[in-house]
Amino acid sequence: MEPFTILMFCLAGILLCIGSYTDMKTREVPDYLTYGMIMIGIGLRFIYTILTGHWQYFLEGLAGLAVFFGFASLLFYLGHWGGGDSKVLIAMGVLLGVNLELFQPVVNFMINLVFAGAGYGLVWSIFTALKKGKPFFVAFQKKLHEKQILIWRMCALLLSIGLLAYTFFSDTPLAVILLALILLASSYLVAFMKTIEEVCMLKSISAKKVTEGDWIAEPIKINKKIIVQTNKIGITKEQLQTLQKYVKQNKVKNVMIKEGMPFVPAFLIALVMTIWIENILFLFL
């Protein structure tokens, strides 16, 4: 690995270590951190290009900025990620860069992120459920008996039984059994994740503390009139101004918001995986 690439990985590590700390503590990643790393990354790439005369360093950074801005914006407006996570991803695109190689660092990082995100998300959810204790397990039992979940559980059970019967005719019975178990577990996993969202991620806070980008869990009403509607990208600046107007009139005191999972640590895990094993898929080849 060349010195410039090592420098970019070090900056990415600094970004993700600080970002993980703030995300775990406050559920936010400071703009000065992400914007600062984007500017530093572009600046260093430009300086290195001038010193070496090779424009690919600068162009790879611009390509990373463009590609990951588009990808992060898509995830943000679909409501899958918060603004902080999206900005971190854009900064990672600038630092790692994008070129035409198949297994380049940024591609390895994104593949590792899929696995790291899934594993981290499951561990975080289990820890959060255990931390919540009895209220979670009571709600989980109720969720399992809701109509939609119950129908999914019955369908999964019937399909699993069918797959298990098929093992007598299959050349790969262990694979079929594993598929049946995964299918059966998926119905419980759906109920588990929905309970996590409803019990562990909803929080009532003072309306005075609501900030731009907070996800409002339910429409804010006054005398049955909706003054702030929910949306996928969080409360907007205009909605916040409307809310604060009613807060000053003492008509709104508390607001129910939905906290997101602190996801930046998954970025850090994926970066460590990229440095250590390059690409997790190589372990299966």
TILO-132932 format. One line per 5 residues: number of its first residue (from 1); their letters; for each residue y, z, x of N, C-alpha, C. Coordinates in Angstrom, 1 decimal, padded with zeros to 4 digits. Each point is the difference from the previous one (the first is absolute). Layout:
BEGIN
NUM	a	Y:Z:X:Y:Z:X:Y:Z:X; ...
This chain:
BEGIN
1	mepft	-001.2:000.0:000.8:001.2:000.0:-000.8:001.2:000.0:000.9; 001.0:-001.0:-000.2:001.1:-000.1:000.8:001.0:001.1:-000.2; 000.9:000.3:000.9:001.0:001.1:-000.1:000.8:000.0:-001.2; 000.5:-001.2:-000.4:000.9:-000.1:-001.2:-000.8:000.4:-001.3; -001.3:-000.4:-000.1:-000.8:000.3:-001.1:-000.2:001.5:-000.1
6	ilmfc	-000.3:000.6:001.2:-000.1:001.5:000.1:001.2:000.7:-000.5; 001.2:-000.5:000.4:001.3:000.6:-000.4:000.1:-000.1:-001.6; -000.4:-001.1:-000.6:000.2:-000.2:-001.4:-001.0:001.0:-000.7; -001.2:000.2:000.5:-001.0:000.9:-000.6:000.6:001.4:000.1; 000.6:000.4:001.1:000.6:001.3:000.2:001.1:000.3:-001.0
11	lagil	000.8:-001.0:-000.2:001.1:000.1:-001.0:-000.6:000.2:-001.4; -001.1:-000.8:-000.3:-000.7:000.1:-001.3:-000.6:001.4:-000.2; -000.5:000.5:001.1:-000.6:001.4:-000.1:001.1:001.0:-000.3; 001.2:-000.1:000.7:001.1:000.9:-000.3:000.4:-000.1:-001.4; 000.2:-001.2:-000.5:000.3:-000.2:-001.4:-000.9:000.6:-001.0
16	lcigs	-001.3:-000.1:000.2:-001.0:000.5:-000.9:-000.2:001.5:000.1; 000.1:000.5:001.2:-000.1:001.5:000.2:001.1:000.7:-000.7; 001.3:-000.5:000.2:001.1:000.7:-000.7:-000.1:-000.3:-001.5; -000.3:-001.2:-000.4:-000.1:-000.4:-001.4:-001.1:000.8:-000.7; -001.1:000.2:000.7:-001.1:000.8:-000.7:000.5:001.4:-000.2
21	ytdmk	000.7:000.6:000.9:000.5:001.4:-000.1:000.9:000.1:-001.2; 001.0:-000.9:-000.1:001.0:000.1:-001.1:-000.6:-000.4:-001.3; -001.0:-000.9:000.0:-000.7:-000.4:-001.2:-000.8:001.1:-000.6; -000.7:000.7:000.9:-000.8:001.2:-000.5:000.9:001.1:-000.5; 001.1:000.2:000.7:000.9:001.1:-000.3:000.9:-000.2:-001.2
26	trevp	000.6:-001.2:-000.1:001.0:-000.3:-001.0:-000.3:-001.2:-001.0; -001.2:-000.6:000.3:-000.3:-001.3:-000.7:001.0:-001.1:000.2; 000.7:000.1:001.1:001.0:-001.1:000.3:-000.1:-000.3:001.5; 000.4:-001.3:000.3:000.1:-000.4:001.4:001.5:-000.4:000.2; 000.7:000.6:000.9:001.5:-000.2:000.2:000.2:-001.5:000.2
31	dylty	001.1:-000.5:-000.6:000.4:-001.4:000.2:000.4:-000.2:001.5; 000.6:001.0:000.6:000.5:-000.2:001.4:-001.2:-000.2:000.9; -001.2:000.5:-000.3:-001.2:-000.2:000.8:-000.5:-001.4:-000.1; -000.2:-000.5:-001.3:-000.6:-001.3:-000.2:001.0:-001.1:000.4; 001.3:000.1:-000.4:001.0:-001.0:000.3:000.2:000.0:001.5
36	gmimi	000.0:001.2:000.6:000.3:000.1:001.5:-001.1:-000.7:000.7; -001.3:000.2:-000.4:-001.1:-000.6:000.7:000.0:-001.5:-000.1; 000.5:-000.5:-001.2:000.1:-001.5:-000.2:001.0:-000.5:000.9; 001.2:000.6:000.2:001.0:-000.4:000.8:-000.4:000.0:001.5; -000.7:001.2:000.4:-000.4:000.1:001.4:-001.1:-001.0:000.3
41	giglr	-000.9:-000.3:-000.9:-001.0:-001.0:000.2:000.5:-001.4:000.2; 000.9:-000.4:-000.9:000.7:-001.3:000.1:000.8:-000.1:001.3; 000.7:001.1:000.3:000.9:000.0:001.2:-000.8:-000.1:001.3; -001.1:000.8:000.1:-000.9:000.0:001.2:-000.6:-001.4:000.2; -000.5:-000.6:-001.2:-000.6:-001.3:000.1:001.0:-001.0:000.5
46	fiyti	001.2:000.1:-000.5:001.0:-001.0:000.5:000.3:000.2:001.5; 000.2:001.2:000.4:000.2:000.3:001.4:-001.1:-000.5:000.9; -001.3:000.3:-000.4:-001.1:-000.5:000.7:-000.1:-001.5:000.1; 000.4:-000.6:-001.1:000.0:-001.5:000.0:001.0:-000.6:001.0; 001.2:000.7:000.1:001.0:-000.5:000.9:-000.5:000.2:001.4
51	ltghw	-000.7:001.1:000.3:-000.4:000.4:001.3:-001.2:-001.0:000.5; -000.8:-000.3:-000.9:-001.2:-000.8:000.3:000.1:-001.5:-000.3; 000.9:-000.3:-000.9:000.2:-001.4:-000.4:-001.0:-000.5:-000.9; -000.9:000.9:-000.6:-001.0:-000.3:-000.9:000.4:000.4:-001.4; 000.3:-001.0:-000.9:000.6:000.3:-001.3:-001.1:000.6:-001.0
56	qyfle	-001.2:-000.1:000.4:-001.0:000.5:-001.0:000.1:001.5:-000.3; 000.5:000.8:001.0:000.2:001.4:-000.3:001.0:000.2:-001.1; 001.1:-000.7:000.0:001.0:000.2:-001.0:-000.4:-000.6:-001.3; -000.7:-001.2:000.0:-000.4:-000.7:-001.2:-001.1:000.8:-000.7; -000.9:000.6:000.8:-001.1:000.8:-000.6:000.6:001.2:-000.8
61	glagl	001.1:000.6:000.6:000.6:001.1:-000.7:000.7:-000.5:-001.3; 000.6:-001.1:000.0:000.7:-000.6:-001.2:-001.1:-000.3:-001.0; -001.1:-000.6:000.4:-001.1:-000.3:-000.9:-000.6:001.2:-000.6; -000.2:001.1:000.8:-000.5:001.2:-000.5:001.0:000.6:-001.1; 001.3:-000.1:000.3:001.0:000.5:-001.0:-000.1:-000.8:-001.3
66	avffg	-000.1:-001.3:000.1:000.0:-000.8:-001.2:-001.3:000.2:-000.8; -001.2:-000.1:000.7:-001.3:000.1:-000.7:-000.1:001.4:-000.7; 000.3:001.0:000.8:-000.2:001.4:-000.5:001.0:000.4:-001.0; 001.2:-000.6:000.1:001.0:000.2:-001.1:-000.5:-000.5:-001.3; -000.5:-001.2:000.0:-000.6:-000.6:-001.2:-001.1:000.8:-000.6
71	fasll	-001.0:000.4:000.9:-001.1:000.7:-000.4:000.3:001.4:-000.6; 000.9:000.7:000.8:000.4:001.3:-000.4:000.8:000.0:-001.3; 000.9:-001.0:-000.2:000.8:-000.1:-001.2:-000.9:-000.3:-001.2; -001.1:-000.8:000.2:-000.9:-000.2:-001.1:-000.7:001.3:-000.4; -000.5:000.8:000.9:-000.6:001.2:-000.3:000.9:001.0:-000.6
76	fylgh	001.3:000.0:000.4:001.0:000.9:-000.5:000.3:-000.3:-001.5; 000.3:-001.3:-000.3:000.3:-000.4:-001.3:-001.1:000.0:-001.0; -001.2:000.0:000.5:-001.2:000.2:-000.8:-000.3:001.5:-000.3; 000.8:000.8:000.7:-000.1:001.5:-000.3:-001.2:000.6:000.8; -000.6:-000.7:001.0:-001.1:000.6:000.8:000.5:000.9:001.1
81	wgggd	001.2:-000.3:000.6:000.5:000.8:001.1:001.5:000.4:-000.3; 000.4:001.1:000.6:001.4:000.4:-000.1:000.8:-000.8:001.0; 001.3:000.2:000.0:000.9:-000.7:000.9:-000.2:000.4:001.4; -000.3:001.3:000.3:-000.2:000.5:001.3:-001.2:-000.7:000.7; -001.1:-000.1:-000.7:-001.2:-000.6:000.5:000.2:-001.5:000.3
86	skvli	000.8:-000.6:-000.9:000.3:-001.5:000.2:000.8:-000.2:001.2; 001.0:000.9:000.3:000.9:-000.2:001.1:-000.8:000.3:001.3; -001.0:000.9:000.0:-000.8:000.3:001.1:-000.8:-001.2:000.4; -000.6:-000.7:-001.1:-000.8:-001.2:000.3:000.8:-001.1:000.6; 001.3:-000.2:-000.5:000.8:-001.0:000.6:000.3:000.3:001.4
91	amgvl	000.3:001.3:000.4:000.2:000.3:001.3:-001.2:-000.2:000.9; -001.2:000.2:-000.5:-001.2:-000.2:000.7:-000.2:-001.5:000.3; 000.4:-000.8:-001.0:000.0:-001.5:000.2:000.9:-000.4:001.2; 001.2:000.6:000.1:000.9:-000.4:001.1:-000.6:000.5:001.3; -000.5:001.2:000.1:-000.5:000.6:001.2:-001.2:-000.7:000.5
96	lgvnl	-001.0:-000.3:-000.9:-001.2:-000.6:000.5:000.1:-001.6:000.0; 000.9:-000.5:-000.8:000.2:-001.5:000.0:-001.1:-000.8:-000.6; 000.2:-001.2:-000.3:-000.9:-000.9:-000.6:-000.1:-001.3:000.8; -001.2:-000.4:000.4:-000.2:-001.3:000.7:-001.1:-000.7:-000.7; -000.5:-001.1:000.6:-001.0:-000.8:-000.6:-001.5:000.4:000.5
101	elfqp	-000.1:001.0:000.7:-001.4:000.5:000.4:-000.7:000.6:-001.2; -001.3:-000.2:000.0:-000.8:000.5:-001.2:-000.1:001.5:000.0; -000.4:000.6:001.1:-000.1:001.5:000.1:001.2:000.5:000.9; 001.2:-000.2:-000.4:001.1:000.5:000.6:000.2:001.5:-000.4; 000.8:000.8:000.8:000.2:001.4:-000.4:000.4:000.3:-001.4
106	vvnfm	000.9:-000.8:-000.5:000.5:000.3:-001.4:-001.1:-000.2:-001.0; -000.8:-001.1:000.2:-001.2:-000.2:-000.9:-001.0:001.1:000.1; -000.3:000.4:001.2:-000.9:001.1:000.2:000.5:001.3:-000.7; 001.3:000.2:000.1:000.6:001.2:-000.6:-000.1:-000.1:-001.5; 000.2:-001.1:-000.6:000.0:-000.1:-001.5:-001.5:000.2:-000.5
111	inlvf	-000.9:-000.6:000.7:-001.4:000.2:-000.4:-000.4:001.4:000.1; 000.4:000.7:001.1:-000.3:001.4:000.2:000.7:000.8:-001.0; 001.2:-000.4:-000.5:000.7:000.8:-001.0:-000.7:000.0:-001.3; -000.7:-001.1:-000.3:-000.8:000.0:-001.3:-001.0:001.1:000.0; -000.8:000.1:001.1:-001.0:001.0:000.1:000.6:001.4:000.2
116	agagy	001.0:000.1:000.8:000.7:001.3:000.2:000.6:000.5:-001.2; 000.6:-000.9:-000.8:000.7:000.4:-001.2:-001.0:000.5:-001.1; -001.2:-000.7:-000.1:-001.0:000.4:-000.9:-000.6:001.4:000.3; -000.3:000.2:001.3:-000.6:001.3:000.4:001.0:001.1:-000.1; 001.2:-000.3:000.5:001.1:001.1:-000.1:000.3:000.3:-001.4
121	glvws	000.1:-001.0:-000.9:000.3:000.3:-001.4:-001.0:000.8:-000.7; -001.3:-000.2:000.3:-001.1:000.7:-000.6:000.0:001.5:000.5; 000.2:000.2:001.3:000.1:001.3:000.6:001.2:000.8:-000.5; 001.1:-000.7:-000.1:001.2:000.7:-000.5:-000.2:000.4:-001.5; -000.6:-000.9:-000.8:-000.2:000.3:-001.4:-000.9:001.2:-000.2
126	iftal	-001.1:000.0:000.8:-001.0:001.1:-000.1:000.7:001.3:000.4; 000.8:000.0:001.1:000.7:001.2:000.4:001.0:000.5:-001.0; 000.7:-001.0:-000.6:001.0:000.3:-001.1:-000.7:000.6:-001.2; -001.1:-000.5:-000.4:-000.7:000.5:-001.1:-000.5:001.4:000.2; -000.6:000.3:001.2:-000.4:001.3:000.3:001.1:001.0:000.1
131	kkgkp	001.1:-000.4:000.5:001.2:000.8:000.1:000.5:000.4:-001.4; -000.1:-000.9:-000.9:000.5:000.2:-001.4:-001.0:001.0:-000.7; -001.3:-000.1:000.3:-000.9:000.9:-000.5:-000.5:-000.2:-001.4; -000.1:001.1:-000.8:-000.5:000.0:-001.3:000.7:-001.0:-001.0; 001.3:000.0:000.0:000.7:-000.9:-000.9:-000.4:-001.5:000.2
136	ffvaf	-000.3:-000.4:001.2:-000.4:-001.3:000.3:-001.4:-000.3:-000.6; -000.9:000.9:000.2:-001.4:-000.2:-000.4:-000.1:000.1:-001.6; 000.8:000.8:-000.6:000.0:000.0:-001.5:000.5:-001.3:-000.5; 001.1:-000.5:000.6:000.5:-001.3:-000.4:-000.9:-001.2:000.3; -000.8:000.1:001.1:-000.9:-001.0:000.4:-001.2:-000.1:-001.1
141	qkklh	-000.4:001.2:-000.4:-001.1:000.0:-001.0:000.5:-000.6:-001.3; 001.3:000.2:-000.4:000.5:-000.6:-001.2:000.1:-001.5:000.2; 000.5:-000.4:001.2:000.2:-001.4:000.2:-001.4:-000.8:000.0; -001.1:000.6:000.4:-001.3:-000.6:-000.1:-000.4:-000.3:-001.4; 000.5:000.7:-001.0:-000.4:-000.2:-001.4:001.0:-000.8:-000.8
146	ekqil	001.1:-000.5:000.7:000.9:-000.9:-000.7:-000.7:-001.3:-000.3; 000.4:-000.6:-001.1:-000.7:-001.2:-000.5:-000.2:-001.1:001.0; 001.1:-000.4:000.6:-000.1:-001.1:001.0:-000.9:000.3:001.2; 000.2:001.2:000.5:-000.9:000.4:001.1:-001.4:000.2:-000.4; -000.2:000.5:-001.2:-001.4:000.1:-000.5:-000.7:-001.3:-000.1
151	iwrmc	000.7:-001.0:-000.6:-000.5:-001.3:-000.1:-000.4:-000.6:001.4; 000.9:000.2:000.9:-000.2:-000.5:001.4:-001.2:000.6:000.6; -000.2:001.3:-000.2:-001.1:000.8:000.5:-001.3:-000.5:-000.6; 000.0:-000.3:-001.2:-001.3:-000.5:-000.7:-000.3:-001.4:000.5; 001.0:-000.8:000.1:-000.3:-001.4:000.6:-000.5:000.1:001.4
156	allls	000.6:000.8:000.8:-000.4:000.2:001.4:-001.4:000.5:000.1; -000.3:000.9:-000.9:-001.4:000.6:000.0:-001.0:-001.0:-000.4; 000.3:-000.8:-001.0:-001.0:-001.1:-000.5:-000.2:-001.0:001.1; 001.1:-000.5:000.6:-000.1:-000.9:001.1:-000.7:000.5:001.2; 000.2:001.3:000.3:-000.7:000.6:001.1:-001.5:000.1:-000.3
161	iglla	-000.4:000.3:-001.2:-001.4:000.0:-000.4:-000.6:-001.4:000.2; 000.8:-001.0:-000.5:-000.5:-001.3:000.2:-000.2:-000.4:001.4; 000.9:000.4:000.9:-000.1:-000.3:001.4:-001.2:000.7:000.6; -000.2:001.3:-000.4:-001.2:000.7:000.5:-001.3:-000.6:-000.4; 000.0:-000.6:-001.2:-001.2:-000.7:-000.5:-000.3:-001.2:000.9
166	ytffs	001.1:-000.7:000.4:000.0:-001.2:000.7:-000.6:000.2:001.4; 000.1:001.3:000.5:-000.5:000.2:001.4:-001.5:-000.3:000.2; -000.8:000.0:-001.1:-001.4:-000.3:000.0:-000.2:-001.4:000.3; 001.0:-000.9:-000.2:-000.2:-001.4:000.3:000.9:-000.5:001.1; 000.8:000.9:000.6:001.0:-000.4:001.0:-000.6:000.1:001.4
171	dtpla	000.4:-000.9:000.9:-000.4:000.0:001.4:000.8:001.1:000.8; 001.1:000.4:-000.6:000.8:001.0:000.7:000.3:001.2:-001.0; -001.0:000.8:-000.3:000.1:001.0:-001.0:001.0:001.1:000.4; 000.1:000.3:001.3:001.0:001.1:000.4:001.4:-000.4:-000.3; 000.3:-001.3:000.2:001.4:-000.5:-000.2:000.3:000.0:-001.5
176	villa	-001.0:-000.3:-000.9:000.2:000.0:-001.4:000.2:001.5:-000.5; -000.8:000.9:000.6:000.1:001.4:-000.4:001.4:000.5:000.4; 000.5:-000.4:001.2:001.3:000.4:000.4:001.1:-000.5:-000.9; -000.2:-001.3:-000.5:001.0:-000.6:-000.9:000.0:000.8:-001.3; -001.2:000.4:-000.5:-000.1:000.7:-001.3:000.7:001.3:000.1
181	lilla	-000.2:000.7:001.2:000.7:001.3:000.2:001.5:-000.1:000.0; 000.4:-001.1:000.7:001.5:-000.2:000.1:000.6:-000.3:-001.3; -000.7:-000.8:-000.8:000.4:-000.3:-001.4:000.1:001.2:-000.8; -001.0:000.9:000.0:000.0:001.2:-000.7:001.1:001.0:000.4; 000.2:000.1:001.3:001.0:000.9:000.5:001.4:-000.5:-000.3
186	ssylv	000.2:-001.3:-000.2:001.3:-000.6:-000.2:000.6:000.5:-001.3; -000.8:000.2:-001.0:000.5:000.5:-001.3:000.6:001.4:000.1; -000.7:000.9:000.8:000.5:001.3:000.3:001.2:000.0:000.9; 000.1:-001.0:000.9:001.1:-000.1:000.9:001.3:-000.4:-000.7; -000.2:-000.9:-001.0:001.2:-000.3:-000.9:000.6:001.2:-000.7
191	afmkt	-000.9:000.8:-000.6:000.4:001.2:-000.7:000.6:001.0:001.0; -000.6:000.1:001.2:000.6:000.9:001.0:001.4:-000.4:000.4; 000.2:-001.3:000.3:001.3:-000.4:000.4:001.1:000.1:-001.1; -000.4:-000.3:-001.2:000.9:000.2:-001.1:000.4:001.5:-000.2; -001.0:000.9:000.2:000.3:001.4:-000.1:000.9:000.5:001.1
196	ieevc	-000.2:-000.6:001.2:000.9:000.3:001.2:001.4:-000.3:-000.4; 000.2:-001.2:-000.5:001.3:-000.5:-000.4:000.7:000.9:-001.0; -000.7:000.4:-001.0:000.5:000.7:-001.1:000.2:001.5:000.3; -000.8:000.6:000.8:000.0:001.4:000.2:000.7:000.4:001.3; -000.2:-000.8:001.0:000.4:000.4:001.4:001.3:-000.8:000.4
201	mlksi	000.4:-001.1:-000.6:001.1:-000.8:000.5:001.2:000.1:-000.9; -000.1:000.7:-001.2:001.1:000.1:-000.9:000.7:001.3:000.3; 001.3:000.0:000.1:000.8:001.2:000.3:001.3:000.0:-000.7; 000.3:001.1:-000.6:001.3:000.2:-000.7:001.1:000.5:001.0; 001.1:-000.7:000.1:001.0:000.4:001.0:001.4:000.1:-000.8
206	sakkv	000.9:000.6:000.6:001.4:000.1:-000.6:000.5:-001.4:000.0; 000.7:-000.4:-001.1:000.5:-001.3:-000.1:001.1:-000.3:001.1; 000.6:001.1:000.5:001.0:-000.1:001.0:-000.6:-000.5:001.4; -001.3:000.2:000.1:-000.7:-000.3:001.3:-000.6:-001.4:000.0; 000.1:-000.7:-001.1:-000.6:-001.4:-000.1:000.8:-000.9:000.9
211	tegdw	-000.7:-000.8:000.8:000.7:-000.9:000.9:-000.5:-001.5:-000.3; 000.8:-000.9:000.5:-000.4:-001.4:-000.2:-001.4:-000.3:000.5; -000.8:-000.7:-000.7:-001.3:-000.3:000.4:-001.1:000.9:-000.5; 000.4:001.2:-000.5:-001.0:000.9:-000.6:-000.7:-000.7:-001.2; -001.3:000.2:-000.1:-000.8:-000.5:-001.1:000.1:000.9:-001.2
216	iaepi	000.6:-000.4:-001.1:000.1:000.8:-001.2:-001.3:-000.1:-000.7; -000.6:001.1:-000.3:-001.4:-000.1:-000.6:000.1:-000.4:-001.5; 001.1:000.3:-000.7:000.1:-000.3:-001.4:001.5:-000.2:-000.3; 000.3:-000.8:-001.0:001.4:-000.3:-000.4:000.8:001.2:-000.2; 001.2:000.1:000.4:000.9:001.1:-000.2:000.7:-000.2:-001.3
221	kinkk	-000.1:000.9:-000.9:000.6:-000.2:-001.4:001.0:001.1:-000.3; 001.0:-000.3:-000.8:000.9:001.0:-000.6:000.1:-000.4:-001.5; -000.5:001.0:-000.8:000.0:-000.2:-001.5:-000.8:-001.3:-000.3; -001.2:-000.1:000.6:-000.9:-001.1:-000.2:000.5:-001.4:000.5; 001.2:000.0:000.6:000.5:-001.2:000.6:-000.3:000.0:001.5
226	iivqt	-000.6:-001.1:000.4:-000.3:-000.2:001.4:001.2:-000.3:000.8; 000.3:000.8:001.0:001.2:-000.3:000.9:-000.4:-000.5:001.3; -001.3:000.3:000.5:-000.5:-000.5:001.2:-001.5:-000.4:-000.2; -000.2:-001.3:000.2:-001.4:-000.5:-000.3:-000.8:000.0:001.4; -001.3:000.1:-000.1:-000.8:000.0:001.2:-000.1:-001.5:000.5
231	nkigi	-000.3:-000.1:001.3:-000.3:-001.4:000.5:-000.8:000.2:001.3; -000.5:-001.1:000.5:-000.9:000.0:001.1:000.6:000.3:001.4; 001.3:-000.2:000.1:000.7:000.2:001.3:000.8:001.3:000.1; -000.2:000.8:-001.0:000.7:001.3:000.0:001.4:-000.1:-000.6; 000.7:001.1:-000.1:001.3:000.0:-000.7:001.0:-000.7:000.8
236	tkeql	000.8:-000.9:-000.6:001.0:-000.8:000.7:001.3:000.8:000.1; 000.9:-000.6:000.8:001.3:000.6:000.2:000.8:000.1:-001.3; -000.1:-001.0:-000.9:000.7:000.0:-001.2:-000.6:001.0:-001.0; -001.4:000.1:000.0:-000.6:001.0:-000.8:000.3:001.4:000.4; 000.1:000.2:001.3:000.3:001.3:000.6:001.5:000.4:-000.4
241	qtlqk	000.9:-000.9:000.0:001.3:000.3:-000.5:000.1:000.4:-001.4; -000.8:-000.7:-000.8:-000.1:000.3:-001.5:-000.6:001.4:-000.2; -001.0:000.3:000.8:-000.6:001.3:-000.1:000.9:001.1:000.4; 000.7:-000.2:001.1:001.0:001.1:000.5:001.1:000.2:-001.0; 000.4:-001.0:-000.7:001.0:000.2:-001.0:-000.4:001.0:-001.1
246	yvkqn	-001.3:-000.1:-000.4:-000.5:000.9:-001.0:-000.3:001.4:000.6; -000.3:000.0:001.3:-000.3:001.3:000.7:001.3:000.8:000.0; 001.1:-000.7:000.3:001.3:000.7:000.0:000.4:000.5:-001.3; -000.5:-000.6:-001.1:000.3:000.5:-001.4:-001.0:001.0:-000.4; -000.9:000.4:000.9:-001.1:001.0:-000.2:-000.9:-000.4:-001.1
251	kvknv	-000.3:-001.3:-000.2:-000.9:-000.5:-001.0:-001.4:-000.3:000.6; -000.1:-000.1:001.3:-001.3:-000.2:000.6:-000.1:001.0:001.2; -001.0:000.8:-000.1:-000.2:001.1:001.1:-001.1:-000.3:000.9; -001.2:-000.4:-000.5:-001.1:-000.3:000.8:-000.6:-001.4:-000.2; -000.6:-000.6:001.0:-000.6:-001.3:-000.1:-001.4:000.0:000.6
256	mikeg	-000.9:-000.6:-000.7:-001.4:-000.1:000.5:-000.1:-001.3:000.9; -000.4:000.3:001.3:-000.1:-001.2:000.9:-001.5:-000.1:000.5; -000.3:-001.1:000.5:-001.4:-000.2:000.6:000.2:-000.2:001.5; -000.6:001.0:000.7:000.0:-000.1:001.5:-001.1:-000.9:000.5; 000.4:-000.8:001.0:-001.0:-000.9:000.5:-000.8:000.7:001.1
261	mpfvp	-001.1:-000.6:000.4:-000.8:000.6:001.1:000.7:-000.3:001.3; 000.1:000.9:000.9:000.7:-000.3:001.3:-000.9:-000.9:000.8; 000.3:-001.3:000.1:-000.9:-001.0:000.5:000.3:-000.4:001.4; 001.1:000.5:000.6:000.3:-000.4:001.4:-001.1:000.5:001.0; -000.6:001.2:-000.2:-001.1:000.3:000.9:-001.1:-001.0:000.0
266	aflia	-000.3:-000.7:-001.0:-001.0:-001.1:000.0:000.4:-001.1:001.0; 001.3:-000.3:000.0:000.6:-001.0:001.0:-000.3:000.5:001.4; 000.2:001.3:000.2:-000.3:000.6:001.4:-001.4:-000.1:000.3; -000.9:000.3:-000.9:-001.5:-000.1:000.3:-000.3:-001.4:000.3; 000.5:-001.0:-000.8:-000.3:-001.4:000.3:000.5:-000.4:001.4
271	lvmti	001.2:000.5:000.4:000.5:-000.3:001.3:-001.0:000.5:001.1; -000.4:001.2:-000.2:-001.0:000.6:001.0:-001.2:-000.8:000.1; -000.5:-000.4:-001.2:-001.2:-000.8:000.0:000.2:-001.4:000.7; 001.2:-000.5:-000.2:000.3:-001.3:000.6:000.0:000.1:001.6; 000.6:001.1:000.5:000.0:000.3:001.4:-001.4:000.3:000.6
276	wieni	-000.8:000.7:-000.8:-001.2:000.5:000.5:-001.2:-001.0:-000.1; -000.1:-000.6:-001.2:-001.1:-000.9:-000.2:000.4:-001.5:-000.4; 001.3:-000.2:000.0:000.7:-001.3:-000.3:-000.2:-000.3:-001.5; -001.2:-000.3:-000.4:-000.3:-000.4:-001.4:-001.3:000.7:-000.5; 000.1:000.7:-001.1:-001.2:000.7:-000.5:-001.1:-000.9:-000.4
281	lflfl	000.3:-001.3:-000.3:-001.0:-000.9:-000.4:-000.9:-000.4:001.2; 000.5:000.2:001.2:-000.8:-000.3:001.2:-001.2:000.9:000.1; 000.1:001.2:-000.7:-001.1:001.0:000.1:-001.2:-000.5:-000.9; 000.3:-001.0:-000.9:-001.1:-000.5:-000.9:-000.5:-001.3:000.4; 000.6:-000.6:001.1:-000.4:-001.3:000.4:-001.1:000.1:001.1
